[in-house]
Amino acid sequence: MDSNPNRRLENEILSLWLAPIVATLPLIPFFSLRFSPLFLGTLMADRGPTTWPWIGPVFSAAGVVFDGTILGYAALFVVALPVYLILRRFNQHSPVHIVLLGAIAGIIASQFVAYVVQHRGPFKQPGLQEFALSWSSFLLGGLSGGAAGWFVALLSGYRKQLQTERVFLAFLLPIGAEILCAVVMLAAIAPSGGR
């Protein structure tokens, strides 16, 4: 076991705090590259900011990170953290268990979105509805959750004490990223008149 339990606890807390934003990173290429069949501009099927030349993929990536991080925190607090704490309590939190837990939490989050789409219909665009109800949503949920689990397993087992300044900046990263993505999305809406 680790010689410094305080270091491990600090790294665990930091890794769990950063996991939702890490979960969005594998999604960015799928939704923000124009040649991807899941390109957000194509799924939205309108002439909005995500279809603009050059800058459209940036707006798509900002939307994915913004929405994905919010959904990731919901999955973290409702599913992953309670199960993680139980695994930790019984000393069953191996890297494999953590990655599997992340993947399962990601799948549950994707299926929650599919449930909401079926019963509440927040997506007006047929492409987004089709994606949310498809196997692609299920698979990408597992991929993003597995990436977050891998990150938690990796950082939790990191043997060195992180510098206090870096830890502080890392805790601010999701907040700063959400603000930046919100500003980018608002900038996209302003010129198009909010359509």
C-alpha positions as a Markdown table, in Angstrom:
| # | Residue | x | y | z |
|---|---|---|---|---|
| 1 | Met | 0.0 | 0.0 | 0.0 |
| 2 | Asp | 1.1 | 3.6 | -0.4 |
| 3 | Ser | 3.4 | 5.0 | 2.2 |
| 4 | Asn | 1.6 | 8.4 | 2.2 |
| 5 | Pro | -2.2 | 8.0 | 2.5 |
| 6 | Asn | -2.8 | 11.8 | 2.4 |
| 7 | Arg | -1.1 | 12.0 | -1.0 |
| 8 | Arg | -3.3 | 9.2 | -2.3 |
| 9 | Leu | -6.5 | 10.8 | -0.9 |
| 10 | Glu | -5.5 | 14.2 | -2.5 |
| 11 | Asn | -4.8 | 12.5 | -5.8 |
| 12 | Glu | -8.1 | 10.6 | -5.6 |
| 13 | Ile | -10.1 | 13.7 | -4.9 |
| 14 | Leu | -8.4 | 15.6 | -7.7 |
| 15 | Ser | -8.8 | 12.8 | -10.2 |
| 16 | Leu | -12.5 | 12.4 | -9.4 |
| 17 | Trp | -13.0 | 16.2 | -9.7 |
| 18 | Leu | -11.3 | 16.2 | -13.2 |
| 19 | Ala | -12.9 | 13.0 | -14.5 |
| 20 | Pro | -16.0 | 14.5 | -16.1 |
| 21 | Ile | -14.0 | 17.0 | -18.2 |
| 22 | Val | -11.6 | 14.2 | -19.1 |
| 23 | Ala | -14.6 | 12.1 | -20.2 |
| 24 | Thr | -15.4 | 14.7 | -22.9 |
| 25 | Leu | -12.0 | 14.6 | -24.5 |
| 26 | Pro | -12.6 | 11.4 | -26.5 |
| 27 | Leu | -15.9 | 12.8 | -27.8 |
| 28 | Ile | -14.4 | 15.9 | -29.3 |
| 29 | Pro | -13.1 | 14.3 | -32.6 |
| 30 | Phe | -16.4 | 12.5 | -33.1 |
| 31 | Phe | -18.5 | 15.6 | -32.9 |
| 32 | Ser | -16.2 | 18.4 | -34.1 |
| 33 | Leu | -14.4 | 17.0 | -37.2 |
| 34 | Arg | -16.3 | 17.7 | -40.4 |
| 35 | Phe | -15.7 | 14.4 | -42.0 |
| 36 | Ser | -17.1 | 12.5 | -39.0 |
| 37 | Pro | -20.6 | 11.1 | -39.5 |
| 38 | Leu | -21.4 | 12.4 | -36.0 |
| 39 | Phe | -20.2 | 16.0 | -36.7 |
| 40 | Leu | -22.5 | 18.2 | -34.7 |
| 41 | Gly | -23.1 | 20.6 | -37.6 |
| 42 | Thr | -24.5 | 17.6 | -39.6 |
| 43 | Leu | -26.6 | 16.2 | -36.7 |
| 44 | Met | -28.1 | 19.6 | -36.0 |
| 45 | Ala | -29.1 | 19.9 | -39.7 |
| 46 | Asp | -29.3 | 23.6 | -39.8 |
| 47 | Arg | -27.2 | 26.5 | -41.0 |
| 48 | Gly | -26.2 | 27.5 | -37.5 |
| 49 | Pro | -22.7 | 28.3 | -36.2 |
| 50 | Thr | -21.6 | 24.7 | -36.0 |
| 51 | Thr | -21.6 | 24.6 | -39.8 |
| 52 | Trp | -19.6 | 27.8 | -40.4 |
| 53 | Pro | -16.3 | 27.3 | -42.2 |
| 54 | Trp | -13.2 | 27.1 | -40.0 |
| 55 | Ile | -14.8 | 28.1 | -36.7 |
| 56 | Gly | -17.8 | 25.7 | -36.8 |
| 57 | Pro | -15.8 | 22.8 | -35.4 |
| 58 | Val | -14.6 | 25.0 | -32.5 |
| 59 | Phe | -18.3 | 25.8 | -31.6 |
| 60 | Ser | -19.1 | 22.1 | -31.9 |
| 61 | Ala | -16.2 | 21.2 | -29.5 |
| 62 | Ala | -17.2 | 23.8 | -27.1 |
| 63 | Gly | -20.8 | 22.5 | -27.0 |
| 64 | Val | -19.6 | 18.9 | -26.5 |
| 65 | Val | -17.2 | 19.9 | -23.6 |
| 66 | Phe | -19.9 | 22.1 | -22.0 |
| 67 | Asp | -22.8 | 19.7 | -22.1 |
| 68 | Gly | -20.6 | 16.6 | -21.6 |
| 69 | Thr | -19.0 | 18.0 | -18.5 |
| 70 | Ile | -22.4 | 18.8 | -16.9 |
| 71 | Leu | -23.6 | 15.3 | -17.8 |
| 72 | Gly | -20.4 | 13.9 | -16.5 |
| 73 | Tyr | -20.7 | 15.6 | -13.1 |
| 74 | Ala | -24.3 | 14.3 | -12.8 |
| 75 | Ala | -23.1 | 10.7 | -13.6 |
| 76 | Leu | -20.2 | 11.2 | -11.2 |
| 77 | Phe | -22.3 | 12.2 | -8.2 |
| 78 | Val | -25.3 | 9.9 | -8.9 |
| 79 | Val | -23.6 | 6.7 | -10.0 |
| 80 | Ala | -19.8 | 6.6 | -10.0 |
| 81 | Leu | -18.9 | 8.3 | -6.7 |
| 82 | Pro | -21.2 | 6.2 | -4.5 |
| 83 | Val | -20.0 | 3.0 | -6.1 |
| 84 | Tyr | -16.4 | 4.1 | -6.0 |
| 85 | Leu | -16.6 | 4.9 | -2.3 |
| 86 | Ile | -18.1 | 1.4 | -1.7 |
| 87 | Leu | -15.3 | -0.2 | -3.7 |
| 88 | Arg | -12.8 | 1.9 | -1.8 |
| 89 | Arg | -14.3 | 0.9 | 1.6 |
| 90 | Phe | -13.9 | -2.8 | 0.8 |
| 91 | Asn | -10.4 | -2.2 | -0.8 |
| 92 | Gln | -11.7 | -3.4 | -4.2 |
| 93 | His | -10.8 | -0.3 | -6.2 |
| 94 | Ser | -8.3 | -1.8 | -8.6 |
| 95 | Pro | -7.5 | 0.0 | -11.9 |
| 96 | Val | -9.7 | -2.5 | -13.8 |
| 97 | His | -12.6 | -1.9 | -11.5 |
| 98 | Ile | -12.3 | 1.8 | -11.8 |
| 99 | Val | -12.2 | 1.8 | -15.6 |
| 100 | Leu | -15.2 | -0.6 | -15.7 |
| 101 | Leu | -17.0 | 1.7 | -13.2 |
| 102 | Gly | -16.3 | 4.7 | -15.4 |
| 103 | Ala | -17.5 | 2.9 | -18.5 |
| 104 | Ile | -20.7 | 1.8 | -16.8 |
| 105 | Ala | -21.3 | 5.3 | -15.5 |
| 106 | Gly | -20.8 | 6.7 | -19.1 |
| 107 | Ile | -23.3 | 4.2 | -20.5 |
| 108 | Ile | -25.8 | 5.0 | -17.8 |
| 109 | Ala | -25.4 | 8.7 | -18.6 |
| 110 | Ser | -25.9 | 8.1 | -22.3 |
| 111 | Gln | -29.0 | 6.0 | -21.7 |
| 112 | Phe | -30.3 | 8.7 | -19.4 |
| 113 | Val | -30.0 | 11.1 | -22.3 |
| 114 | Ala | -31.8 | 8.5 | -24.6 |
| 115 | Tyr | -34.6 | 8.2 | -22.0 |
| 116 | Val | -35.0 | 12.0 | -21.8 |
| 117 | Val | -35.1 | 12.2 | -25.6 |
| 118 | Gln | -37.8 | 9.5 | -25.8 |
| 119 | His | -40.0 | 10.9 | -23.1 |
| 120 | Arg | -39.3 | 14.6 | -23.0 |
| 121 | Gly | -37.9 | 15.3 | -26.5 |
| 122 | Pro | -35.4 | 18.1 | -25.9 |
| 123 | Phe | -33.8 | 17.7 | -29.3 |
| 124 | Lys | -35.8 | 19.3 | -32.1 |
| 125 | Gln | -33.2 | 18.1 | -34.7 |
| 126 | Pro | -33.9 | 14.6 | -36.1 |
| 127 | Gly | -30.1 | 13.9 | -36.4 |
| 128 | Leu | -29.6 | 14.5 | -32.7 |
| 129 | Gln | -32.6 | 12.4 | -31.7 |
| 130 | Glu | -31.4 | 9.6 | -33.9 |
| 131 | Phe | -27.9 | 9.7 | -32.4 |
| 132 | Ala | -29.2 | 9.8 | -28.8 |
| 133 | Leu | -31.3 | 6.7 | -29.4 |
| 134 | Ser | -28.6 | 4.8 | -31.4 |
| 135 | Trp | -25.9 | 2.3 | -30.4 |
| 136 | Ser | -23.3 | 5.0 | -31.1 |
| 137 | Ser | -24.5 | 6.9 | -28.1 |
| 138 | Phe | -24.2 | 3.7 | -26.0 |
| 139 | Leu | -20.7 | 3.0 | -27.3 |
| 140 | Leu | -19.4 | 6.6 | -27.0 |
| 141 | Gly | -20.8 | 6.7 | -23.4 |
| 142 | Gly | -18.8 | 3.7 | -22.5 |
| 143 | Leu | -15.7 | 5.1 | -24.3 |
| 144 | Ser | -15.9 | 8.4 | -22.5 |
| 145 | Gly | -16.7 | 6.9 | -19.1 |
| 146 | Gly | -13.9 | 4.4 | -19.6 |
| 147 | Ala | -11.4 | 7.2 | -20.4 |
| 148 | Ala | -12.5 | 9.0 | -17.2 |
| 149 | Gly | -12.1 | 5.8 | -15.2 |
| 150 | Trp | -8.6 | 5.2 | -16.7 |
| 151 | Phe | -7.7 | 8.8 | -15.7 |
| 152 | Val | -9.0 | 8.3 | -12.1 |
| 153 | Ala | -7.0 | 5.0 | -11.8 |
| 154 | Leu | -3.9 | 6.6 | -13.2 |
| 155 | Leu | -3.9 | 9.8 | -11.1 |
| 156 | Ser | -5.1 | 8.0 | -8.0 |
| 157 | Gly | -2.0 | 5.7 | -8.2 |
| 158 | Tyr | 0.4 | 8.5 | -9.0 |
| 159 | Arg | 3.2 | 8.2 | -6.5 |
| 160 | Lys | 4.5 | 11.8 | -6.3 |
| 161 | Gln | 3.0 | 14.6 | -4.3 |
| 162 | Leu | 1.7 | 17.2 | -6.7 |
| 163 | Gln | 2.7 | 20.8 | -6.2 |
| 164 | Thr | 0.1 | 22.9 | -4.4 |
| 165 | Glu | -0.1 | 25.5 | -7.1 |
| 166 | Arg | -0.7 | 22.8 | -9.8 |
| 167 | Val | -3.4 | 21.2 | -7.6 |
| 168 | Phe | -5.1 | 24.5 | -7.2 |
| 169 | Leu | -5.0 | 25.2 | -10.9 |
| 170 | Ala | -6.2 | 21.7 | -11.7 |
| 171 | Phe | -9.2 | 22.2 | -9.4 |
| 172 | Leu | -10.1 | 25.4 | -11.3 |
| 173 | Leu | -9.7 | 23.8 | -14.7 |
| 174 | Pro | -13.3 | 22.4 | -15.1 |
| 175 | Ile | -14.8 | 25.7 | -13.9 |
| 176 | Gly | -12.6 | 27.7 | -16.3 |
| 177 | Ala | -13.3 | 25.3 | -19.2 |
| 178 | Glu | -17.1 | 25.6 | -18.6 |
| 179 | Ile | -16.9 | 29.4 | -18.6 |
| 180 | Leu | -14.8 | 29.4 | -21.7 |
| 181 | Cys | -17.1 | 27.0 | -23.5 |
| 182 | Ala | -20.1 | 29.1 | -22.5 |
| 183 | Val | -18.5 | 32.2 | -23.8 |
| 184 | Val | -17.7 | 30.5 | -27.1 |
| 185 | Met | -21.2 | 29.2 | -27.5 |
| 186 | Leu | -22.7 | 32.6 | -26.6 |
| 187 | Ala | -20.4 | 34.2 | -29.2 |
| 188 | Ala | -21.8 | 31.7 | -31.7 |
| 189 | Ile | -25.4 | 32.5 | -30.9 |
| 190 | Ala | -25.0 | 36.3 | -30.9 |
| 191 | Pro | -24.2 | 36.7 | -34.6 |
| 192 | Ser | -26.8 | 34.2 | -35.7 |
| 193 | Gly | -29.6 | 35.9 | -33.8 |
| 194 | Gly | -30.1 | 32.9 | -31.4 |
| 195 | Arg | -31.6 | 30.7 | -34.1 |
